[in-house]
Every structure is written in structure tokens, then in C-alpha cells.
Amino acid sequence: RGSLSMDVSPRATPPPSPRPLSRAITADRPATASAAIGGPSRTLQAPRRSRAAPPFNNTIRHSVQLEQELKGKAAVFNNASSGKKGIQALIDRGMLADEPEAIGAFLKAAGPRLKQSEVADYLGMVSSRRVLEWMMDSLELTGMRIDSAVRKLNTRIQLRAEAQKIDRIVQCFASRYHACNPGVFEAEDQAYIFAFSLLMLNTDAHNDNVKHKMSKESFLSINREQKLPRAVLEDVYDAIVNCDLQIEERAQIDVVKEGWLLKQNRRRVGWRRRYVVVSTRAIYVYKSEADALPSQFCPLEFSVIAQQTSVGPMARKFEVRCVPDGATPGSTPRARSKSGPSGGPETSLRPLVFEAKDEKTAKDWIKAIQQFTLQEGVLVVPEEELGAWEAAQAAASANSAPPDGHSGDQSGAGPSE
């Protein structure tokens, strides 16, 4: 159907954790190439904040010095006219070694700081094959069903590039998946064909320009040579039709900030308490903390966030206008509605409006969300606060250390060798 642009679609219903084995497989029957597409199910649990992370970003595990270095490199990459020129500019300036491992490590560490379309465009080039292989080797896909693995790939390397470049990325992915899950498919080519068919199904299901959607029977017919159980193929079809592959599974989300907020109703006539999770890619709104499926989501890369006013009671309120790349400003994809499969998808053209308990809490949420909007062309991490947090952590560590000459053992025994 032409170029496979995989932009976040408004027709989506995020899934729970990675899918279990087919119901056709019994507990005492070993998995074979025709019996399974992945490992056992995992218990869904809401991600919890680590103590060893600053309060405005639970994904940061590095110093302010490294953050400044990443920010500088990301600015050079994002200001270039293409991903290839961005990488070459970093190499020419001596900011990056001209080695596949160094380039791959930079792309992985910089992550959401980079323009995702340019990352996919660069990785899909023939000359970037070794970098792509390094990136794929960094993905842990063992035990995952292939649709969950494709979703993980799509949230790490957003597939927004020419079809030929996407094809190269999928080929490399299939090789990695086959290596992590031997026996699921008889050959690497089968994994590639099936993974690519999932991307085609996703484009078909979530692109409004496609009027005649692929039926379940057509999908089963296309993949009959894969020798997979019908129940597995049906589950995979339902999972993708009900959920755009761009949306993260709850168990795989890198949580930046989470908590309860008041959210304004769509008609702006009332408020409801909602559990909000901010990832490095999107905002997810859940009706309860334990829900696997969010009621709404908003991709962050090109979104706009603003506090409604800086003083008074209104300072507790802020809004996020979702602007996916190439979409209409203000459009916010909704995960469920009253039509379509499983309640169906619809598009809300209204911004997400939230209210926190006080002005400080509202500013904390704005700070957490704004880091990933690329409003200034590069991810904005509050470096002063990161430095202050780093100093506080060092001081706390120094205060908790035992005095010189004391091991903390009060038994009188001397220090061990």
C-alpha cells in the first residue's frame, strides 16, 4: 500500500502485558514451531518508582554531566537535515566515534531526545547495517510472543520511514527474534514474513484512508503457510486490530512519572479522578491504578503542554495538546469508544486538561511531561534540579557511611582482610 508510515494512529486500544501461549497449548506439552509464538504470560503490575532516580524523571540513572553531553549530541543530531548527516556531524566534531558500537550506544542512550523519524531513516540504510544489528542485539525478546516483540521494537525504533528501509529493519528484527526464540518458527524467513504481515495488518487496521479492512479470514489465509495454530493467529489478529502497534504495553513502559490527577471531562462540564502514567513516549490515562488498558493516550514527541495560569487556583490546572507528527493540532487519540472492535476506537479533538492538588504538584507534572515534547528541538531535562538531586544523593551516601576505622561491627573484632 505504498510507504509504511507507522505514525501513532487514533484508532487504537492499548493491550495488557505480553500475550501468553496459545490456548491450544497444554501445560505439559512442549512448544514447537507450529504450537507457540512466545513464552508464558506475565502478571501485570503497575510499574513502581525506583528510589535511585530524581523525582521529575524516573528513567534517569546518570549524572548531570552525562545529561549535558547527551543533550549536546542530540541537538547536533536533531538540527541536521537527516539522520545520516546528524551522525556524520557528530563524528566530524569528535563527539562520537565512527564505530557501530559507539553509534548504537548513542542512539540507545539518547532515546527520546532524538527525532524518531530520523533515527528509523538512518537505521534503515544499507550502510547502517552493523549499527542496526547492534541495536537489535540490545533488545531482549526471549519468551515474548511475536506481536509483543514487534510492539517492543516499534516503541524503541519508531518505524516511520520508507518501505524499503522498514523492510531492512524488520529483516534484522526477525533474525534477532529467531535467535531469542528458537523453535517458534522453522526458519528465520518465516519470522520475517510473519512480522512484516503484522505491520501490514496494523497499517490496514489503523489507517483511516484504508476503507476496506482486512478480515480475520483473509489474515488467516495469508499466513496459512506459517503452520501456526488458528487460535494463535486469531489472538494476534485481535490484538493488533484492537491496538495500534505504536502503543506501549503496560509492562514495558519506562515510567517517568505516575500518580492520581483530576481530568476534565470531554464536554468540560466536570472532573473525574484518573491515574496518569507518563512514559518517555506518551501520556496514558487509566481509570484505576490497576487497569491494564488506558482510556486515553497522547503521544508526546510533538505535543504542547501549558499551565493555564501561573497564579491563583487555576495554577493547579494544565493542558496537553496532542500533535502527532503530521496530524491535526489538538487531536488526542482515544483508546475506546462505542463503535468498532472491543468498544472501538475514536478520535477526540479536545486537549487533555488536568488538575493537580496544588500549584507545586502541577509544575512537577508539567516539568516531567515537557521533557519529552521536543518543544525546543531537544529533550529538556532540568539540569539544575538534576545536579541538586545528584548532590543530595552523594551527601546522603556520605552520611550513611560508617566513620573511618569503623566497620560498623560492634563486636570488637578487627576488620577483615
N, C-alpha and C positions, 0 to 999 in steps of 0.2 A: 504493500500500500504506500510505496514511496519511502521517505525518510522516517525512521523510527524515533521520533522525538518523544521522550518519556517524561514530559513535564508532569508535575502533580496535577491530577485531574480532579474536578469537583465531584466525580462520580465514584465515591469510594467509601468503604466501611472497614476500618482497621480491624485486624484479626487478633485473636489471643496469641499465646506463646506458640513456638513452632509445632507443627502438626504431628500427631502421633503416627505410629504404624497403622497400616490399613486394618480396618476391622476384619478383613479377610484372613489376617494372620493370627494364629493362635499363639498362646504364651509359650507352648512347648515346641513350636515349630521354628526351625532356623530360617532366617531371612535369606532369600535367594534373589537372583536378578529379576525374576518375574513376580516377586512377592512383596517388595518393600521399596519405599522411596525415603528412607531416612531412619532415624533412631526413635527411641521411646519418647513418650510425651514428658514434659517437664511441668512441675507445679508452678502455676502463675503466682508471682508475688510482686507487689509494688516495690520498685527499687528504693533503697534506703540511702540516706546521705552518709557519706564517709566523714569521720571526724578530721581526717587529714586532707581537708580541702577548704578553700575560702568560702564564706557564706554566699557570695554572689555568683559562684560558678563551681559546682560540684565535680566538674570534669577536669579541672586544672590540677596537675600534680607537679608543676615545675616552678622555678623561681621567676622573679620579675625580670631578671637579666635575660633568661631564655625567652620569656614572653616578648620582650623588646626586640630580640633577634628575629623571632618568628614574624612579628608584626612588620619589621622592615623588609624581610624577604617576601612576605605576602603582598606588600604594597608594590614591590617591583613586579611581581608576577601579575597582579590584577591590572596594573597600568599598561601592560603590554597588549598589543593587538591580537595576540593568540597565545595559547598555552606553550607552543614550541618556542616562540620568541621570548616569553616570560622566563622559561627555564634557561634559555641561552643567555639572556641578560644577567641572570644570577650567576651563571658560570663565568661570563666575561668580567664581572665585577669582583670575582674572587669570593663570592658569598656562598657558593655551592660547588662541591667537587663534581667533575664530569665523570661520574661513576653511577651505574644503575642503582646500587645500594643506597648511595647518598641521595640521589634524586627521589627514589621511592620513599626513603625515610622522611624526607622533607614534605612530600605530598601527604603522607600519613599523619605527620605531626601537625602540619598546618591545618589540615582538615577543612572545617567550615570557614576558615579565614580566606579561602581561595574561591574564585568564581568556578562553580561546579561544572558549567558547560565547557570551560576551557580545560579543566582537568580531564574530562572524558575525551575531549578532542585530542589532547596530547597523548593520552594513553592508548588511543585507538590507532595511532600512527605506526607504520611498519618499523620505523627507526626506533620506536619506544618499546619494542617487544620485551627486552630484558627488564626494563622498569616495570612493565605490566606484570611480568611473571613474578617479580619481587613483591608487588602489591598483592597479587593473588595468593602467594605463599604466606602472607601475613594474615589471611582470612582463615579462621578456624571453622570448618564446615563439617567436621566429623559428627555423624549421628543425626544430621539435620535432613528433613525431607527436602526435596529439591526446590519446591516452591518457596519454602522458608529461606533456603540458601540463596535463591535468586533475589528474594526481597532484601536479604542482608547485603548482597552485592549492590543492589540498587540504592540502598541508603548509605553506602560507603563511596561508591563511584556512580553518581547520578548519570544515567545513560541518556544524555542529551547531546547527540552528535549524529553525523551522517550514518546511514545504514551500514556502510562498509566498515566503518570504524567500530560500530557497535558489534558487528559480526566478529571482528578480531577479539574484542573484549570477551564476548560470550564463548568463543573457542578456548581462550585461556582459562576462563572460569570453569568450563566443562572438564578440562584436563585436571584442574585442582579438585573439583568435586569428585571426579572418578578416583583420584588418588586418595582422598579422605574417606571415601565410601566404596571400597572395592566390593564387587558382587551385586551392587544395586542395579547397575547396567552391565550388559555383557561387554560393551566396548565404549571407549571414550566418545566415539562419533554419536552413539545413541544418546549419551548425556547432552551433547551439544545440540542435536536436533530437537530433543525434548525441551531443553532450556530455551531455545530460540522460539519454539512454538508457544511457550508460556508468555514471552514478550509480545508476540503477535496477538495472542488472546487478550492480553492486557490492553494493548492499543485498541483493539477491536471493541472491547467492552467499555472502555472509559473515554473514548473519543467521541464527542457529540456529532462530529462530521460523518461518522460511520453510521448510516441509517439501518442497514441490515446486519444485525449482530450474529455472531457465530453461535449456533445452537450447541447444546451439550452433545447431541448425537454426532454433529459434524466434528467436534473436538475429539470425540472417542474414535471416530473413523480415521481422522488424520494420524492419530497416534496408535493405531492398532498394531503396527509392526514393532512397537516397543515391548510387547508381551508383558504388559503390566496389568494387574487385576482391574477389572472395571470399577470396582468400588474406590480404588485409589485414584483413578482418573477422574471419577465423578467428584471426589472430595477436592482434588486440585482445581478442577474447573470452578466449583462453587466458591472456593477460597479466593480465586483471582477475580471472578466476576463481581463478588461482593466487596472486594477491597483492592484498590489500586496498589500496584507493587511498590510505589514510591513511599508508602506509609510504613513506618517502623512498627515492628511487633513490640508489644509492651516489655517483654523480657529482654529485648535487645536495645532499648532506649538508653542513650547516655544522658542521664538526668542532670540538668544544670540547676534547676530549682523546682520545687513542688510544694503544694500546700492548698489550703482552702481559701477561696475568694467568693465574693458575690459577683454574679454575672447578670447583666441586664438582659431581659427577655428580648426576643427578636422585634416585638412591637413597641419596645421601650416603655412599657407600662408597669413593669415590676421587676423584681430581682429574685434570683434563685442561688442557693449556695452550691458551688461546684468545686470539685477537686481538679486543680490545674497542674499539669506537668509541662515544663519547658525542657526541650531537648536541644541539641546543637542544630537541629534541622527544622523543628516546628513546635507549635503550642498544641497540646492536647487537652481537651476539656472533658472530664468524666463526671458522671452523676454521683458516683461514690468512689472512695479511695480504692475499693477492691475490684472495681469494674475492669474487665479486660478490653472492652470496646469503648472508645470515647464517643461522645455525642457530637463533638465538633473538633476540627483541627484547622491550623493555619500555618502554611509554610512560611519560614522567616526570612529567607535569603534576600528578597526584595520588598519586604513589608515595612510599614511605617508605624512607629509607636509614639504616643504623645500623652503627657499628663494634661488633663482637661483644664486645670488651673493650678497655679503654684501656691496659692494661699486659700485659707478657709476650708469649709467642709468638702468642697469639690476637689481639693488637692488629694483626697483619698482615691479619686477615680482616674482611670487611664484607659485608653483605647488602642487597639491594634488593627490597622487596616491591612488586610492580606492582599499582596500584589505579587502573585506568582509571575515568573518571567514570561512576558508575552500575554498575560491575562489582563482582564479589565480591572483597574484600580478599585479596591474596596470589595472585591469578590472573596468570600470566605467559603471554602468547600465544607459542606455538611455531610456527616457520615451516614445519616439515616433519615428517611422521610416516610411518607405514607404510600409511596408507589415504588415499584421495582422490586428486585430480589431482596429478601430478608428485610423488608421495610423500605428498601430502595434509597438511592442517592438523590440529592437535590443540591442546588447551589443557592446560598444566601448571599445577597449583595450588600449586607449590612456589616459594619465593623464589629469586632468583639469589644465590648465595654465591660470593664471590671471595676470593682470597688474593694479596697483593702481596709483593714481595721483602723489604720491611721496613716498619716502622710509619710512617715518614715518607711513603713512597710510597702506602700505604693511605690516609693522611689527605689526600694530594693528590687521589686519586681521589674520595674522599668529598666533598671541597670542590668538585670540578668537577661532580659529579653533583647535589649538593644545591642548586646554584644554580637548577636548573630544575624542582624538585619543588613549588614554591609551598607548602612546608610552613608557612610563616609568613604565607601570604596574598599574598606578593610575592616575586619572584625575589631570591635572596640572593647578591650579589656581595661577596666580601671586600674592602671598601673600603680597609682599611689596607694590604693587600698590593698592591692596585691603585695606591695612592698611592706605595708604596715602589718598585714597578716603574716607575712614571712618572718618579720622581726619578732612578732608576738610568739610565733611557734618556736623560734630559736630561744627566746627568753624562757618560755615555759619548759623547754627541754633542759636548759641550763639549770633552772631552779629545781627540777625533779632529779637531777643527777646527784649521787652521793658525794660528800665532801672528799677532797683529796686525801688519800691514805686510808680511806674507809671503804670497805666493800659492801657495807650495809648489813653484814652479818654480825650480830651482837654476841656471838657465842665465844669470842675471844680467839678463835682460830685465825692464823695468819692467812694472807692472801695466797690463793693457789697459783701454781706456776702456769 
